[in-house]
Amino acid sequence: MPPYLERLTWVEAAGLLGPASVVLLPLGAAAKEHGPHLPLDNDRRLAEYLAERVAKARDVIVAPTIAYHYYPAFVEYPGSTTLRLETARDLVTDIVSSIAAHGPRRFYVLNTGVSTARALEPAAAELSRRGLLLRYTDVLAAGSRARAALEQQSGGTHADEMETSMMLHIAPWSVNMSKAVKDFHPGEGRLTPRAGGAGVYSPSGIYGDATLATAAKGERLVEAMLADILADIAALRDAAP
């Protein structure tokens, strides 16, 4: 059974945490819109699925999932939450510093967001000054070759063909394809459900074409992402703090 930190006693944790440990921190929103066809906790489901797969393949200690972070692009949709950039940065810094006090020097954030990188980068820089290594998933780069080969939509990055495909593979019961739509208005910045509002117009909250999603595409993309994440962790283990 992979060691999940939250399931251990402090005595058991003391026996596992040490300078050679790699601590995995799943990061996925539990309250962020994903269109009318996916639940608000979509990212958390993905992060925890990938974390479980990583823990079965690598010797890591899995910390509790970080379910709130920096997601400013979605706050116009009910139920969506975000932390301030500084709060998101400090949240990760404080979690890592607390665990590091008992030995570990290497940490990997299994990141399932895009905007989260804006807070993870300064967190990694601050932790580096304390002699700690923090690396994190670039969710757009992980599995990018598979994504390019599979993708049929003209564009998109959110609740779209590829994200919906992954969920059809790992948690099909969470997807309502009868409500999946194509909603793609190219642009940059936050999404807005209001026509004429500030940002990229998306009445559905989708940015892409979710109707093209299939479980087969999702399986190939998930496996490609997992391979890249495992490579990241192998490189982290070999890196000097």
C-alpha positions in Angstrom: 0.0 0.0 0.0 1.5 3.4 -1.0 2.3 5.6 2.0 -0.4 8.3 2.2 0.8 10.8 4.9 -2.8 11.5 6.1 -3.3 7.8 6.9 -0.2 7.5 9.1 0.3 8.2 12.8 3.1 10.7 13.6 5.2 7.8 14.8 4.8 6.0 11.5 5.5 9.3 9.6 8.7 9.8 11.6 10.0 6.4 10.3 9.3 7.3 6.7 10.3 10.9 6.3 13.9 11.5 5.7 16.5 13.2 3.5 16.1 10.6 0.8 12.3 10.8 0.7 10.4 12.3 -2.3 7.1 13.8 -1.2 4.3 14.1 -3.7 1.7 16.8 -3.3 -1.4 16.4 -5.6 -2.8 19.8 -6.6 -6.2 19.9 -8.1 -9.2 22.2 -7.7 -12.2 20.9 -5.8 -14.3 23.9 -6.7 -13.7 25.1 -10.3 -16.1 25.2 -13.1 -15.7 22.6 -15.9 -18.6 23.3 -18.1 -22.1 21.8 -17.8 -20.9 18.2 -18.3 -18.1 17.9 -15.7 -18.2 18.5 -11.9 -16.5 21.2 -10.0 -14.0 18.8 -8.4 -12.8 17.5 -11.8 -9.1 18.6 -11.3 -9.0 17.0 -7.8 -10.2 13.7 -9.3 -7.5 13.8 -11.9 -4.8 14.8 -9.5 -5.7 12.0 -7.1 -5.9 9.4 -9.9 -2.5 10.3 -11.2 -1.0 10.4 -7.6 -2.2 6.9 -7.0 -0.7 5.7 -10.2 2.6 7.4 -9.4 2.6 6.0 -5.9 2.3 2.5 -7.3 5.2 3.0 -9.7 7.6 5.1 -7.6 8.8 5.2 -4.0 7.1 8.4 -2.9 5.1 9.7 0.1 1.8 11.1 -0.9 0.8 14.3 1.0 -2.9 15.3 1.3 -4.4 16.9 -1.9 -4.3 20.7 -2.1 -7.8 21.5 -3.3 -7.7 25.3 -3.3 -5.1 27.3 -5.3 -4.8 30.1 -7.9 -7.6 29.9 -10.5 -8.6 33.5 -11.3 -9.9 32.7 -14.8 -13.1 31.0 -13.6 -14.5 33.0 -10.7 -17.5 34.4 -12.7 -19.0 30.9 -12.7 -20.9 29.9 -9.6 -19.1 27.5 -7.3 -15.6 28.4 -8.6 -13.0 29.5 -6.1 -9.5 31.0 -6.2 -6.9 32.1 -3.7 -4.8 35.3 -4.2 -1.5 34.6 -6.0 0.4 35.4 -2.8 -1.8 33.1 -0.7 -1.4 30.2 -3.2 2.3 30.7 -3.2 2.5 30.8 0.6 0.2 27.8 1.0 2.6 25.5 -0.9 5.7 27.1 0.8 4.2 26.5 4.2 3.1 23.0 3.6 6.5 22.0 2.1 8.4 23.8 4.9 6.4 22.0 7.6 7.1 18.6 6.1 10.8 19.4 5.4 11.4 20.1 9.0 11.4 16.4 9.6 13.9 15.5 6.9 12.6 15.5 3.2 14.4 17.8 0.8 12.6 16.9 -2.5 9.0 17.7 -3.3 6.9 17.2 -6.4 3.6 19.0 -7.0 1.5 16.8 -9.2 -0.2 19.9 -10.7 -3.4 19.7 -12.8 -3.8 23.4 -13.5 -2.4 26.0 -15.8 -2.6 29.3 -13.8 -1.3 27.4 -10.7 2.2 27.6 -12.2 2.2 31.4 -11.6 2.2 30.7 -7.9 4.3 27.5 -7.9 7.2 29.2 -9.6 7.8 31.7 -6.9 7.2 29.1 -4.2 9.9 26.9 -5.8 12.3 29.9 -5.8 11.7 30.7 -2.2 12.1 27.0 -1.1 15.3 26.8 -3.1 16.7 29.6 -1.0 16.0 27.3 2.0 17.8 24.4 0.5 14.7 22.5 -0.7 13.8 21.3 -4.1 10.3 21.8 -5.4 9.3 20.8 -8.9 5.9 20.6 -10.5 4.0 19.3 -13.5 3.7 21.5 -16.5 0.2 20.3 -17.4 0.4 21.6 -21.0 3.7 20.0 -21.6 3.0 16.6 -20.0 1.8 14.2 -22.6 2.0 17.0 -25.3 3.1 14.6 -28.1 0.1 12.3 -27.5 -2.2 15.3 -27.3 -1.0 16.7 -30.6 -1.6 13.3 -32.2 -5.0 12.8 -30.8 -6.6 16.3 -30.8 -9.2 17.0 -33.4 -10.6 20.3 -32.0 -9.5 23.5 -33.6 -8.4 24.8 -30.2 -9.0 24.7 -26.5 -7.5 23.9 -23.1 -10.4 23.7 -20.6 -13.2 21.2 -20.1 -12.5 20.5 -23.8 -12.0 17.4 -26.0 -8.8 16.3 -24.2 -9.8 17.0 -20.6 -13.2 15.4 -21.1 -11.5 12.4 -22.7 -9.3 11.9 -19.7 -12.3 11.9 -17.4 -14.2 9.5 -19.7 -11.3 7.1 -19.1 -10.7 7.5 -15.4 -14.1 8.5 -14.0 -16.8 8.0 -16.7 -19.6 8.2 -14.1 -18.6 11.9 -13.5 -19.2 12.9 -17.2 -22.5 13.8 -18.7 -21.8 13.8 -22.4 -25.4 14.8 -23.2 -24.5 18.3 -21.9 -21.1 18.5 -23.7 -20.9 21.2 -26.3 -18.4 23.0 -28.5 -17.7 26.5 -27.1 -14.5 28.0 -28.5 -14.0 31.7 -28.9 -10.2 32.3 -29.3 -8.7 34.7 -26.9 -6.6 35.2 -23.8 -7.5 35.9 -20.2 -10.3 34.9 -17.9 -13.5 33.2 -19.1 -16.8 35.0 -18.8 -20.4 33.6 -19.2 -21.6 37.2 -20.0 -21.7 38.3 -23.7 -19.8 41.6 -23.8 -18.2 40.9 -20.5 -14.5 41.4 -19.7 -12.6 38.3 -20.9 -13.2 35.4 -23.3 -16.8 34.7 -23.8 -17.9 31.2 -22.9 -21.5 30.8 -21.9 -20.9 27.1 -21.1 -17.6 27.5 -19.3 -15.9 25.2 -21.9 -12.9 26.4 -23.9 -12.8 23.9 -26.8 -15.0 21.2 -28.2 -16.0 18.6 -25.5 -18.2 16.8 -28.0 -15.2 15.2 -29.6 -14.1 13.4 -26.4 -13.7 9.7 -26.2 -12.4 7.3 -23.5 -9.9 5.8 -25.9 -8.3 9.2 -26.4 -8.3 9.8 -22.7 -6.5 6.5 -22.0 -3.7 7.4 -24.4 -3.3 10.9 -23.0 -3.4 9.8 -19.4 -0.6 7.2 -20.0 1.5 9.7 -21.8 1.1 12.3 -19.0 1.9 9.6 -16.4 5.1 8.7 -18.3 6.2 12.4 -18.3 5.4 12.8 -14.6 7.4 9.7 -13.7 10.3 11.1 -15.7 10.0 14.4 -13.8 10.1 12.5 -10.4 13.1 10.4 -11.5 15.0 13.6 -12.4 14.0 15.2 -9.1 15.3 12.1 -7.1 18.7 12.4 -8.8 19.0 16.2 -8.3 21.1 17.7 -5.6 19.2 19.8 -3.0 
